[in-house]
Amino acid sequence: MLRYSVIALLMFFIFAGQSGSATDISVTGSWSETIDENDLLAGAGTDLKNSYESPDNQVSITISNTTGSWRVDIKRVDTNWHADLSLSVRRTGSGAGGSVSGGDTYTEVTGTDQPFFTGSNGVSGITAQIKLSGMSIQVSPDSYSATVYYTVVDT
Amino acid sequence: MKRLALSLTMLLLVAGLALIGVAATSGDQTVSYQVAAIQAISVSGNPSALIINSATAGSEPDDDTDATTTYSITVNKGSKITATINTVMSTGVTLKINLASAGGTTQPNVDISDATTTPLDVVTAIAAGSKDSGQAITYTLSALASAGVVEQANKTVTLTITDA
């Protein structure tokens, strides 16, 4: 009986200790764009605009449960994506709370995690903007999507 | 007592696991876009009036042609262009249309004189991804001598781009 309780207490403190040291991130603001005839550069006979940007506050990121330094990495996992197209993200706001640095120019989001921006302490409402580039009339009509992952790493 | 210890064990485990569940280190969002079917066509304006007023003795009157207008297209799927006319031409009078094409196959000098209900193909096999600008439209008006003098008339020719 005593053995059960001791094991349970140990596991509790181990888990609780781990959760206490893990910095949390929450991300809101998916983006969807429809490209059609209205996006031709100058009507029939011309190509589509090359790039499309979301509103500059499309993405809101909150970092919490930390009093230390951290870094946010980004990567994307494609569901259905056209090889001609690239996806980029840039930070457009610093939010409220701790400090945030970097990421204010577009960073291409690839299939591999790469640094986006850094900061310290909890920060809420960090805004970001998404850009889709490489569009042309060569891209077949279809629905395309990818999931962008934002991972916070304690530094 | 043993039951109480087991209950305590489960409670602590659940509490510990619940705390782990709260600690997210990754967030995600979906980025999606849709490319709609694009089949855009425009014309540069109206052609000049076509007038038949000469002939070589012993032959039918001379044709009149106009190639002052152009059309442009952008497509992201296989397409073709068809033509219709709003009302039929007078008896003995023929209107033909020829559309130059860089990205498709021209159907030369298509007679659209009575194409009021059934669209006629004027350019076929336009490849997906084509964007042709300023392609010439040539109209040819012909008349038989037997048509006599024909009053001036305006015709509306409609070019439609559609699935191949």
Interface residues (C-beta under 8 A of the other chain):
Chain A: M1 L2 Y4 S5 I7 A8 L9 M11 F12 I14 F15 A16 Q18 S19 G20 A22 T23 D24 I25 S26 V27 T28 G29 S30 W31 S32 E33 T34 I35 D36 E37 L40 G43 A44 G45 T46 D47 L48 Y52 V59 I61 N65 R76 L87 I130 L132 M135 S136 I137 Q138 V139 S140 P141 D142 S143 Y144 S145 A146 T147 V148 Y149 Y150 T151 V152 V153
Chain B: M1 K2 L4 A5 L6 L8 T9 M10 L11 L12 L13 A15 G16 L17 L19 I20 V22 A23 A24 T25 S26 G27 D28 Q29 T30 V31 S32 Y33 Q34 V35 A36 A37 I38 Q39 A40 I41 S42 Y71 S72 I73 T74 V75 N76 K77 A128 G129 S130 K131 D132 S133 G134
